[in-house]
Amino acid sequence: ALLPVLFVTVAPPGAANIPMTIGLITLAICVVAAISAWTARETHRVHMNDLGKPDAKPVPKEDYERLRAKTLSDARLPDKVAA
C-alpha cells in the first residue's frame, strides 16, 4: 500500500509525464532489488544453524546429496498401509 501513496504524492493527478515519472520510480526500485539479489550471498547447501554467520561454509556436495536422499526417502509414505 506504500507505492500507490508514493505515486500519488510524486505524480498527482493532472501532473505532466505521469507514466514517465511512475516508470522511473518503478525502474529505480527494480534496479535496487536486482543489485541486492546480485550481491547477496548464496545460501544453497549451508546449514540452517550457520545462516547469518560470515564464516559459514557450504556442505560438501557429496554430503549434501547423501543427506538429501536420506531425507527424501524418510519422507516417502509406505506403499501399503497395514490393516
OpenMM code with the backbone's topology and positions (N, CA, C; nanometers):
from openmm import Vec3, app, unit

residues = "ALA LEU LEU PRO VAL LEU PHE VAL THR VAL ALA PRO PRO GLY ALA ALA ASN ILE PRO MET THR ILE GLY LEU ILE THR LEU ALA ILE CYS VAL VAL ALA ALA ILE SER ALA TRP THR ALA ARG GLU THR HIS ARG VAL HIS MET ASN ASP LEU GLY LYS PRO ASP ALA LYS PRO VAL PRO LYS GLU ASP TYR GLU ARG LEU ARG ALA LYS THR LEU SER ASP ALA ARG LEU PRO ASP LYS VAL ALA ALA".split()
positions = [
    Vec3(0.0820, -0.1184, 0.0000),
    Vec3(0.0000, 0.0000, 0.0000),
    Vec3(0.0870, 0.1256, 0.0000),
    Vec3(0.2167, 0.1099, 0.0102),
    Vec3(0.3052, 0.2262, 0.0109),
    Vec3(0.3212, 0.2866, -0.1287),
    Vec3(0.3340, 0.2022, -0.2301),
    Vec3(0.3620, 0.2541, -0.3642),
    Vec3(0.2503, 0.3414, -0.4207),
    Vec3(0.1219, 0.3058, -0.4076),
    Vec3(0.0196, 0.3973, -0.4590),
    Vec3(0.0248, 0.5350, -0.3933),
    Vec3(0.0498, 0.5389, -0.2629),
    Vec3(0.0604, 0.6677, -0.1935),
    Vec3(0.1818, 0.7445, -0.2447),
    Vec3(0.2927, 0.6754, -0.2633),
    Vec3(0.4136, 0.7392, -0.3161),
    Vec3(0.3898, 0.7923, -0.4572),
    Vec3(0.3246, 0.7131, -0.5407),
    Vec3(0.2995, 0.7558, -0.6781),
    Vec3(0.2099, 0.8791, -0.6828),
    Vec3(0.1055, 0.8823, -0.6002),
    Vec3(0.0148, 0.9983, -0.5994),
    Vec3(0.0860, 1.1209, -0.5442),
    Vec3(0.1754, 1.1013, -0.4480),
    Vec3(0.2496, 1.2135, -0.3916),
    Vec3(0.3478, 1.2710, -0.4940),
    Vec3(0.4173, 1.1852, -0.5646),
    Vec3(0.5188, 1.2290, -0.6597),
    Vec3(0.4561, 1.2785, -0.7898),
    Vec3(0.3510, 1.2119, -0.8352),
    Vec3(0.2863, 1.2490, -0.9612),
    Vec3(0.1356, 1.2586, -0.9389),
    Vec3(0.0892, 1.3709, -0.8826),
    Vec3(-0.0548, 1.3841, -0.8564),
    Vec3(-0.1347, 1.3896, -0.9866),
    Vec3(-0.2641, 1.3603, -0.9790),
    Vec3(-0.3468, 1.3669, -1.0999),
    Vec3(-0.3348, 1.5044, -1.1659),
    Vec3(-0.3181, 1.5040, -1.2962),
    Vec3(-0.3048, 1.6283, -1.3712),
    Vec3(-0.1612, 1.6711, -1.3934),
    Vec3(-0.0655, 1.6047, -1.3307),
    Vec3(0.0757, 1.6398, -1.3490),
    Vec3(0.1221, 1.5951, -1.4875),
    Vec3(0.2291, 1.6561, -1.5337),
    Vec3(0.2838, 1.6212, -1.6653),
    Vec3(0.3694, 1.4954, -1.6549),
    Vec3(0.3672, 1.4154, -1.7586),
    Vec3(0.4518, 1.2956, -1.7693),
    Vec3(0.4334, 1.1976, -1.6537),
    Vec3(0.3111, 1.1712, -1.6161),
    Vec3(0.2856, 1.0760, -1.5071),
    Vec3(0.3408, 0.9373, -1.5403),
    Vec3(0.3168, 0.8821, -1.6596),
    Vec3(0.3720, 0.7489, -1.6884),
    Vec3(0.5247, 0.7447, -1.6799),
    Vec3(0.5911, 0.8506, -1.7252),
    Vec3(0.7371, 0.8538, -1.7192),
    Vec3(0.7850, 0.8601, -1.5741),
    Vec3(0.7210, 0.9413, -1.4931),
    Vec3(0.7594, 0.9542, -1.3520),
    Vec3(0.7405, 0.8219, -1.2788),
    Vec3(0.6237, 0.7612, -1.2955),
    Vec3(0.5958, 0.6340, -1.2286),
    Vec3(0.6889, 0.5256, -1.2819),
    Vec3(0.7133, 0.5268, -1.4114),
    Vec3(0.8039, 0.4288, -1.4713),
    Vec3(0.9454, 0.4405, -1.4184),
    Vec3(0.9939, 0.5628, -1.4022),
    Vec3(1.1295, 0.5822, -1.3497),
    Vec3(1.1404, 0.5388, -1.2040),
    Vec3(1.0369, 0.5665, -1.1252),
    Vec3(1.0374, 0.5211, -0.9855),
    Vec3(1.0384, 0.3685, -0.9804),
    Vec3(0.9551, 0.3063, -1.0634),
    Vec3(0.9494, 0.1602, -1.0681),
    Vec3(1.0823, 0.1024, -1.1146),
    Vec3(1.1436, 0.1633, -1.2147),
    Vec3(1.2741, 0.1181, -1.2629),
    Vec3(1.3793, 0.1279, -1.1527),
    Vec3(1.3794, 0.2377, -1.0792),
    Vec3(1.4766, 0.2546, -0.9704),
    Vec3(1.4578, 0.1474, -0.8634),
    Vec3(1.3335, 0.1178, -0.8293),
    Vec3(1.3067, 0.0135, -0.7293),
    Vec3(1.3551, -0.1219, -0.7803),
    Vec3(1.3312, -0.1503, -0.9085),
    Vec3(1.3753, -0.2772, -0.9666),
    Vec3(1.5277, -0.2872, -0.9712),
    Vec3(1.5953, -0.1769, -0.9999),
    Vec3(1.7420, -0.1772, -1.0031),
    Vec3(1.7978, -0.2057, -0.8637),
    Vec3(1.7407, -0.1435, -0.7622),
    Vec3(1.7852, -0.1693, -0.6245),
    Vec3(1.7631, -0.3164, -0.5891),
    Vec3(1.6479, -0.3714, -0.6255),
    Vec3(1.6195, -0.5125, -0.5968),
    Vec3(1.7155, -0.6048, -0.6721),
    Vec3(1.7464, -0.5723, -0.7975),
    Vec3(1.8382, -0.6545, -0.8761),
    Vec3(1.9793, -0.6511, -0.8184),
    Vec3(2.0247, -0.5340, -0.7772),
    Vec3(2.1581, -0.5235, -0.7162),
    Vec3(2.1623, -0.6017, -0.5858),
    Vec3(2.0561, -0.5942, -0.5087),
    Vec3(2.0505, -0.6697, -0.3831),
    Vec3(2.0582, -0.8193, -0.4095),
    Vec3(1.9841, -0.8670, -0.5085),
    Vec3(1.9866, -1.0095, -0.5413),
    Vec3(2.1229, -1.0511, -0.5966),
    Vec3(2.1836, -0.9657, -0.6761),
    Vec3(2.3130, -0.9975, -0.7373),
    Vec3(2.4243, -1.0071, -0.6330),
    Vec3(2.4201, -0.9216, -0.5319),
    Vec3(2.5280, -0.9182, -0.4329),
    Vec3(2.5011, -1.0049, -0.3106),
    Vec3(2.3841, -1.0653, -0.3012),
    Vec3(2.3520, -1.1484, -0.1845),
    Vec3(2.4344, -1.2767, -0.1873),
    Vec3(2.4683, -1.3248, -0.0710),
    Vec3(2.5441, -1.4487, -0.0610),
    Vec3(2.4538, -1.5673, -0.0910),
    Vec3(2.5093, -1.6682, -0.1553),
    Vec3(2.4346, -1.7895, -0.1856),
    Vec3(2.4237, -1.8733, -0.0584),
    Vec3(2.3054, -1.9198, -0.0284),
    Vec3(2.2842, -1.9982, 0.0932),
    Vec3(2.2561, -2.1446, 0.0625),
    Vec3(2.2686, -2.1849, -0.0625),
    Vec3(2.2463, -2.3239, -0.1006),
    Vec3(2.3518, -2.4117, -0.0344),
    Vec3(2.3110, -2.5185, 0.0277),
    Vec3(2.3962, -2.6170, 0.0950),
    Vec3(2.4604, -2.5632, 0.2228),
    Vec3(2.4130, -2.4529, 0.2763),
    Vec3(2.4631, -2.4023, 0.4042),
    Vec3(2.3658, -2.4485, 0.5123),
    Vec3(2.4197, -2.5042, 0.6207),
    Vec3(2.3336, -2.5491, 0.7307),
    Vec3(2.2523, -2.4320, 0.7843),
    Vec3(2.1293, -2.4602, 0.8236),
    Vec3(2.0413, -2.3544, 0.8717),
    Vec3(2.0996, -2.2868, 0.9963),
    Vec3(2.1676, -2.3621, 1.0807),
    Vec3(2.2266, -2.3039, 1.2014),
    Vec3(2.3410, -2.2078, 1.1690),
    Vec3(2.3996, -2.2207, 1.0498),
    Vec3(2.5121, -2.1354, 1.0115),
    Vec3(2.4700, -2.0116, 0.9333),
    Vec3(2.3429, -2.0015, 0.8970),
    Vec3(2.2976, -1.8853, 0.8204),
    Vec3(2.3189, -1.7582, 0.9016),
    Vec3(2.3696, -1.6554, 0.8380),
    Vec3(2.3958, -1.5285, 0.9044),
    Vec3(2.5374, -1.5158, 0.9567),
    Vec3(2.6106, -1.6256, 0.9610),
    Vec3(2.7497, -1.6208, 1.0066),
    Vec3(2.8399, -1.5893, 0.8874),
    Vec3(2.9298, -1.4924, 0.9020),
    Vec3(3.0157, -1.4555, 0.7890),
    Vec3(3.1090, -1.5682, 0.7446),
    Vec3(3.1453, -1.6594, 0.8351),
    Vec3(3.2393, -1.7660, 0.8007),
    Vec3(3.1697, -1.8983, 0.7697),
    Vec3(3.0409, -1.8970, 0.7402),
    Vec3(2.9661, -2.0194, 0.7110),
    Vec3(3.0170, -2.0822, 0.5815),
    Vec3(3.0384, -2.2120, 0.5867),
    Vec3(3.0868, -2.2859, 0.4701),
    Vec3(2.9758, -2.3782, 0.4203),
    Vec3(2.9624, -2.3922, 0.2885),
    Vec3(2.8627, -2.4858, 0.2364),
    Vec3(2.9020, -2.6303, 0.2658),
    Vec3(2.8012, -2.7145, 0.2775),
    Vec3(2.8235, -2.8575, 0.2986),
    Vec3(2.8834, -2.9143, 0.1699),
    Vec3(2.9817, -3.0042, 0.1797),
    Vec3(3.0351, -3.0655, 0.0574),
    Vec3(2.9232, -3.1320, -0.0234),
    Vec3(2.9371, -3.1292, -0.1546),
    Vec3(2.8308, -3.1777, -0.2432),
    Vec3(2.7936, -3.3229, -0.2144),
    Vec3(2.8915, -3.4082, -0.1877),
    Vec3(2.8626, -3.5492, -0.1613),
    Vec3(2.7772, -3.5639, -0.0347),
    Vec3(2.8138, -3.4915, 0.0710),
    Vec3(2.7359, -3.4971, 0.1953),
    Vec3(2.5957, -3.4419, 0.1740),
    Vec3(2.5863, -3.3342, 0.0973),
    Vec3(2.4556, -3.2749, 0.0703),
    Vec3(2.3659, -3.3737, -0.0034),
    Vec3(2.4195, -3.4384, -0.1069),
    Vec3(2.3400, -3.5351, -0.1838),
    Vec3(2.2973, -3.6526, -0.0960),
    Vec3(2.3863, -3.7005, -0.0088),
    Vec3(2.3530, -3.8114, 0.0806),
    Vec3(2.2430, -3.7712, 0.1783),
    Vec3(2.2567, -3.6543, 0.2414),
    Vec3(2.1552, -3.6075, 0.3362),
    Vec3(2.0218, -3.5825, 0.2671),
    Vec3(2.0271, -3.5302, 0.1469),
    Vec3(1.9033, -3.5031, 0.0726),
    Vec3(1.8322, -3.6329, 0.0369),
    Vec3(1.9073, -3.7322, -0.0099),
    Vec3(1.8468, -3.8614, -0.0444),
    Vec3(1.7863, -3.9273, 0.0787),
    Vec3(1.8555, -3.9191, 0.1927),
    Vec3(1.8021, -3.9781, 0.3161),
    Vec3(1.6744, -3.9075, 0.3586),
    Vec3(1.6737, -3.7766, 0.3524),
    Vec3(1.5548, -3.7006, 0.3918),
    Vec3(1.4366, -3.7335, 0.3017),
    Vec3(1.4613, -3.7423, 0.1724),
    Vec3(1.3528, -3.7747, 0.0796),
    Vec3(1.3022, -3.9167, 0.0995),
    Vec3(1.3929, -4.0115, 0.1270),
    Vec3(1.3468, -4.1493, 0.1483),
    Vec3(1.2710, -4.1619, 0.2801),
    Vec3(1.3108, -4.0872, 0.3818),
    Vec3(1.2387, -4.0900, 0.5097),
    Vec3(1.1012, -4.0258, 0.4978),
    Vec3(1.0857, -3.9322, 0.4060),
    Vec3(0.9598, -3.8596, 0.3931),
    Vec3(0.8573, -3.9345, 0.3087),
    Vec3(0.8984, -4.0358, 0.2346),
    Vec3(0.8044, -4.1099, 0.1490),
    Vec3(0.7090, -4.1915, 0.2344),
    Vec3(0.5860, -4.1962, 0.1900),
    Vec3(0.4860, -4.2774, 0.2577),
    Vec3(0.5020, -4.4228, 0.2145),
    Vec3(0.4705, -4.5157, 0.3025),
    Vec3(0.4792, -4.6566, 0.2625),
    Vec3(0.3782, -4.6856, 0.1509),
    Vec3(0.4127, -4.7840, 0.0652),
    Vec3(0.3251, -4.8186, -0.0464),
    Vec3(0.1926, -4.8774, 0.0014),
    Vec3(0.1984, -4.9604, 0.1045),
    Vec3(0.0770, -5.0243, 0.1548),
    Vec3(0.0600, -4.9900, 0.3019),
    Vec3(-0.0616, -4.9654, 0.3386),
    Vec3(-0.0913, -4.9352, 0.4779),
    Vec3(-0.1354, -5.0641, 0.5451),
    Vec3(-0.0749, -5.0951, 0.6589),
    Vec3(-0.1121, -5.2171, 0.7316),
    Vec3(-0.2529, -5.2031, 0.7863),
    Vec3(-0.3300, -5.3112, 0.7744),
    Vec3(-0.4693, -5.3062, 0.8204),
    Vec3(-0.4825, -5.3503, 0.9627),
] * unit.nanometer
topology = app.Topology()
chain = topology.addChain("A")
for resn in residues:
    res = topology.addResidue(resn, chain)
    for name in ("N", "CA", "C"):
        topology.addAtom(name, app.Element.getBySymbol(name[0]), res)
